[in-house]
Amino acid sequence: MSQQKTRNEIHWLTGQFRDRSNESKYRDYIEKSVRFESRFALIVVAVIFGMFGITDYNLLGLTRDYYLLLTMRIIVVSSCLILAFIIGRSGGYARNVWLHALPLWIVATGIVLIVPLRPESLSTQVTAIVVAIMAFYLLIPNLLTVAALASLYLSISFLSAAVAFAELSPVATVTIGLLIMVANIVGYTALLRIEFLQRKQFALLNEEREQNRHLEKEITHRKSLEERLRTAAESDALTGVDSRGHFMQRAEALLQRSRFEKAPFCLFMIDVDYFKRVNDTWGHTCGDQILSKIAEVCQHSLRPNDIIGRFGGEEFVVGLPNTNTSEAKAVADRLKDNVAALTLDGEMSELRLSVTIGIAVADTEDDDLDVLITRADNMLYVGKREGRNRVVI
Ligand SMILES: Nc1nc2c(ncn2[C@@H]2O[C@H](COP(=O)(O)OP(=O)(O)OP(=O)(O)O)[C@@H](O)[C@H]2O)c(=O)[nH]1
């Protein structure tokens, strides 16, 4: 936060960000509008500056001085128009600041050159100077430092030209000097304030964008965390089938629906035979791998609408909506055969696996999920007692 504060610090004298990269970003940000405004302002300045040629003619007639003034005005006007065109196309405010400074210096030189050619109209020119200083600061979009330097150049050159060519008295020199100074102070202060406020607004906008980006990242992170938590809660970590809790929820919903639709519903309890031996012989890690393989085989032996969950240990539970007794028997046989056909790699290739399956069919409206599970469990134990590797209904 304090790093951001330092980055957004504005120099009290220049009205620019102390941080160069931030200042450069700000100039890039305003470049488009500055280009447009500069072009517009330069065209207006060129037109006004050119129009004063009419007053030159009225005062001087077709004299040598008039032609000199006219030449100077044509140079200033065409320079402004050319620069307006260039700035409009490629006036990068961040890198080509000189391009924005150049018209100010050209216009300032043009104004100063009027003094030796029309010294008798000095009072009008003083007014024009004050207006020009204000325009430099406030109307022509520019950096405070650029505007201030050009204004200073205009002020000092004008005053020197006035003293040299218009034979100013010391009192008049001081009065005009003070007037120009005040114009500079007012212009400088006003532009400093504008620069300051605009950069503050830019900094606030950036802060807001940064916070939004941060928030978006946080939301994405939380969403993925939520998703991971949900998956972890809903599925069994080892086998990837439904966790017991999630299976119970889904099975309950399927059972209700079957009742509503008056459709049959079956439930399997599946238990891997002699799994303790597997663990004892090959170790728990191999036991885990085998369990997840069996779960995979079971899943692939079921139909898309059937659901399977891990009930605990080496026991799985399956819910079969829209399934009658004979269909359930067929599915269970297929599942049992697929497990029996399962071959493992390496040292365990000789190992033959089998499962015993107990089936319960929802008969009456009163058969709830727990009743079905108990009944399927009983069938499972019958199967175990009768020698395992079988399906019992
Ligand atoms: N590797 C592994 N073993 C498990 C896991 N959960 C339970 N078991 C083991 O499964 C075995 C179950 O043994 P028993 O309940 O005696 O049953 P069984 O040996 O399969 O014999 P029957 O079910 O009677 O055919 C135990 O040794 C448990 O430790 C598991 O997540 N991973």
The ligand as an SDF file (V2000), in Angstrom:
LIG
                    3D

 32 34  0  0  0  0  0  0  0  0999 V2000
   -5.8530  -51.5510    1.0150 N   0  0  0  0  0  0  0  0  0  0  0  0
   -6.9890  -51.2380    1.6260 C   0  0  0  0  0  0  0  0  0  0  0  0
   -7.5780  -52.1420    2.4120 N   0  0  0  0  0  0  0  0  0  0  0  0
   -8.7460  -51.8510    2.9980 C   0  0  0  0  0  0  0  0  0  0  0  0
   -9.3460  -50.6100    2.8360 C   0  0  0  0  0  0  0  0  0  0  0  0
  -10.5060  -50.5890    3.5630 N   0  0  0  0  0  0  0  0  0  0  0  0
  -10.5880  -51.7980    4.1390 C   0  0  0  0  0  0  0  0  0  0  0  0
   -9.5410  -52.5630    3.8010 N   0  0  0  0  0  0  0  0  0  0  0  0
   -9.2160  -53.8830    4.2030 C   0  0  0  0  0  0  0  0  0  0  0  0
  -10.1650  -54.8310    3.7010 O   0  0  0  0  0  0  0  0  0  0  0  0
  -10.0930  -55.9560    4.5000 C   0  0  0  0  0  0  0  0  0  0  0  0
  -11.4740  -56.4720    4.7440 C   0  0  0  0  0  0  0  0  0  0  0  0
  -11.3270  -57.7000    5.4200 O   0  0  0  0  0  0  0  0  0  0  0  0
  -12.5530  -58.5570    5.8920 P   0  0  0  0  0  0  0  0  0  0  0  0
  -13.6570  -57.6630    6.3600 O   0  0  0  0  0  0  0  0  0  0  0  0
  -12.0090  -59.5370    6.8960 O   0  0  0  0  0  0  0  0  0  0  0  0
  -13.0500  -59.2590    4.6520 O   0  0  0  0  0  0  0  0  0  0  0  0
  -12.3570  -60.0910    3.5410 P   0  0  0  0  0  0  0  0  0  0  0  0
  -10.9530  -60.4420    3.8850 O   0  0  0  0  0  0  0  0  0  0  0  0
  -12.5260  -59.3360    2.2880 O   0  0  0  0  0  0  0  0  0  0  0  0
  -13.1890  -61.3690    3.5240 O   0  0  0  0  0  0  0  0  0  0  0  0
  -14.6430  -61.5270    3.0580 P   0  0  0  0  0  0  0  0  0  0  0  0
  -15.2590  -60.2100    2.9340 O   0  0  0  0  0  0  0  0  0  0  0  0
  -15.2980  -62.3400    4.1130 O   0  0  0  0  0  0  0  0  0  0  0  0
  -14.5660  -62.2350    1.7680 O   0  0  0  0  0  0  0  0  0  0  0  0
   -9.3760  -55.5520    5.7890 C   0  0  0  0  0  0  0  0  0  0  0  0
   -8.0800  -56.1540    5.8100 O   0  0  0  0  0  0  0  0  0  0  0  0
   -9.2660  -54.0650    5.7160 C   0  0  0  0  0  0  0  0  0  0  0  0
   -8.0760  -53.5970    6.3100 O   0  0  0  0  0  0  0  0  0  0  0  0
   -8.7030  -49.6500    2.0090 C   0  0  0  0  0  0  0  0  0  0  0  0
   -9.1420  -48.5320    1.8120 O   0  0  0  0  0  0  0  0  0  0  0  0
   -7.5290  -50.0160    1.4360 N   0  0  0  0  0  0  0  0  0  0  0  0
  1  2  1  0
  2  3  2  0
  2 32  1  0
  3  4  1  0
  4  5  2  0
  4  8  1  0
  5  6  1  0
  5 30  1  0
  6  7  2  0
  7  8  1  0
  8  9  1  0
  9 10  1  0
  9 28  1  0
 10 11  1  0
 11 12  1  0
 11 26  1  0
 12 13  1  0
 13 14  1  0
 14 15  2  0
 14 16  1  0
 14 17  1  0
 17 18  1  0
 18 19  2  0
 18 20  1  0
 18 21  1  0
 21 22  1  0
 22 23  2  0
 22 24  1  0
 22 25  1  0
 26 27  1  0
 26 28  1  0
 28 29  1  0
 30 31  2  0
 30 32  1  0
M  END
$$$$
